Amino acid sequence: MGFDIQPLLTLDFWFKLTPDPFLESSALLLRVLFWGMLALGIIARFAIAYFRKDKWKQKIAQRVSQVLLSMGVFGLFLFWFSYERFPFLSMRLWYLAWLAGAIVWFIALLLYVFRTVPAERHAQGEQKEKAKYLP
């Protein structure tokens, strides 16, 4: 028994107001994903205190924590709406919106880590170098 992608290509699958419940394996996968994001967000929140000496690592840990906690909580709400079969709020379309939001947020986080932080560290180093020679 293979994975059938055909239902994913129909509008009824995404826009049905009261979709069919998840399969047990899919529900387990979503619960593990959302609870895992929440747990990693809490761990990242503790990492903020660990990086007291390096303010850039602290800012990165704060942003990672914010992404993981927010998307984990929002995902758990989506899953709960689906479990309770709320009309409109249990539509599969909301999972696509969640996925798009998570992708955009993670790309923004990666851009911050690999572009903004190195540029700001370099600018801060130049400023310290100039400050050495000023009275």
C-alpha positions in Angstrom: 0.0 0.0 0.0 1.7 3.2 -1.2 1.2 6.8 -0.6 -1.5 8.2 -3.0 -0.8 11.8 -3.9 -3.9 12.2 -6.0 -6.1 13.6 -3.1 -3.6 16.3 -2.4 -4.2 17.7 -5.9 -7.9 18.3 -5.4 -9.3 21.5 -4.1 -11.9 19.6 -2.0 -9.1 18.2 0.1 -7.7 21.6 1.0 -11.0 23.6 1.2 -13.4 21.1 2.8 -14.9 22.8 5.9 -15.0 19.6 7.9 -12.3 17.3 6.5 -11.9 13.6 7.4 -9.9 12.9 10.5 -6.2 12.2 10.2 -4.9 8.7 9.9 -3.4 7.5 13.2 0.1 7.6 11.7 -0.4 11.1 10.3 -1.8 12.3 13.6 1.2 10.9 15.5 3.6 12.5 13.1 2.0 15.9 13.5 1.8 15.6 17.3 5.5 14.6 17.5 6.4 17.5 15.1 4.5 20.2 17.0 5.5 19.0 20.5 9.1 18.6 19.4 9.1 22.2 18.1 7.7 23.3 21.4 10.3 21.4 23.4 13.2 22.7 21.2 11.9 26.2 21.7 12.0 25.8 25.4 15.5 24.4 25.2 16.5 27.4 23.0 15.0 29.7 25.6 17.3 28.2 28.2 20.2 28.6 25.8 19.7 32.3 26.0 21.0 32.3 29.5 23.9 30.0 28.5 25.1 32.6 25.9 25.4 35.5 28.4 28.8 36.5 27.2 28.1 36.6 23.5 25.2 38.9 22.8 25.0 37.8 19.1 24.5 34.1 20.1 22.0 35.3 22.6 20.0 37.1 20.0 20.1 34.1 17.7 19.0 31.8 20.4 16.2 34.2 21.2 15.0 34.3 17.6 15.2 30.5 17.3 13.2 30.1 20.5 10.6 32.6 19.2 10.2 30.7 15.9 10.0 27.3 17.5 7.7 28.2 20.3 5.3 30.2 18.1 5.1 27.6 15.3 4.8 24.8 17.8 1.9 26.4 19.7 0.2 27.5 16.5 0.6 23.9 15.1 -0.9 22.4 18.3 -3.9 24.7 18.0 -4.3 23.6 14.3 -4.1 20.0 15.3 -6.6 20.5 18.1 -9.0 22.2 15.7 -8.7 19.3 13.4 -9.1 16.8 16.2 -12.3 18.5 17.4 -13.4 18.9 13.8 -14.3 22.6 14.0 -15.8 23.8 10.8 -13.5 26.2 8.9 -10.7 26.1 11.5 -10.0 22.4 10.8 -9.5 23.0 7.0 -6.3 21.5 5.6 -5.6 24.9 4.0 -4.5 26.2 7.4 -1.7 23.5 7.5 -0.4 24.9 4.2 -0.6 28.4 5.6 1.3 27.2 8.7 3.9 25.5 6.5 4.4 28.6 4.4 4.7 30.8 7.5 7.3 28.4 9.0 9.3 28.3 5.8 9.3 32.1 5.5 10.2 32.6 9.2 13.1 30.0 9.0 14.5 31.7 5.8 14.4 35.0 7.6 16.1 33.4 10.6 18.8 32.0 8.3 19.3 35.3 6.6 19.7 36.9 10.0 22.3 34.3 11.1 24.4 34.2 8.0 24.1 37.8 6.7 23.1 40.3 9.4 25.0 39.0 12.3 28.4 38.7 10.5 27.9 42.2 9.1 27.0 43.7 12.4 29.9 41.9 14.1 32.3 43.2 11.5 30.9 46.8 11.9 31.2 46.5 15.7 34.8 45.3 15.4 35.6 48.3 13.1 34.0 50.6 15.6 36.0 49.2 18.5 39.2 49.6 16.4 38.4 53.2 15.7 37.5 53.8 19.4 41.0 52.7 20.4 42.6 55.7 18.7 40.0 58.3 19.8 40.4 60.2 23.1 
